[in-house]
Amino acid sequence: MFNRKKTSFHRIQIVIFTIIVTISTLFCLNGCAKTDDYPKTKDIDYTVVTGNEIPKELRKMIKERKDSAFQLSFSCNGELYIVKGYGKQLSPEFSITVNELYLSDKYIVFDTELYGPKKETKSKSKSYPYIVVKTEYINKSIVFK
């Protein structure tokens, strides 16, 4: 009634298909796992600075770049200033938080986040949100997140 060669071949196909699906799923799940390219070795103490606390040269650099998103660092008198700007925004109601500032093996990692207005507002005033943090000078490249 059944052809034994066909059912054996069919079973082999099912086994091969199952193996392929299992391996593919494992690769996909492994690829979705979060990998941290910059593992933290030490938190960095910092102070958020504003207005005249920011060196005059740095204020000038910020003013020149404020229309577009920007990232920069500036060192002065043994201190390091790290700046992240978010460019022109159509509302004045934005705030920025520092999620993390830490050392990895090779880098300083600076992670910030921009929070916008809770409700859409039609405002004629614009803003140019940026944040400046000051810390002791560390001779490492900076990664902005």
HELIX and SHEET records of a PDB file:
HELIX    1   1 ARG A    4  CYS A   32  1                                  29    
HELIX    2   2 GLY A   51  GLU A   53  5                                   3    
HELIX    3   3 LYS A   56  ARG A   65  1                                  10    
SHEET    1   A 4 LYS A  42  ASP A  43  0                                        
SHEET    2   A 4 SER A  95  LEU A 103 -1                                        
SHEET    3   A 4 TYR A 107  TYR A 115 -1                                        
SHEET    4   A 4 SER A 141  PHE A 144  1                                        
SHEET    1   B 4 THR A  47  VAL A  48  0                                        
SHEET    2   B 4 TYR A 130  GLU A 136 -1                                        
SHEET    3   B 4 GLU A  79  TYR A  86 -1                                        
SHEET    4   B 4 ALA A  69  CYS A  76 -1                                        
END                                                                             
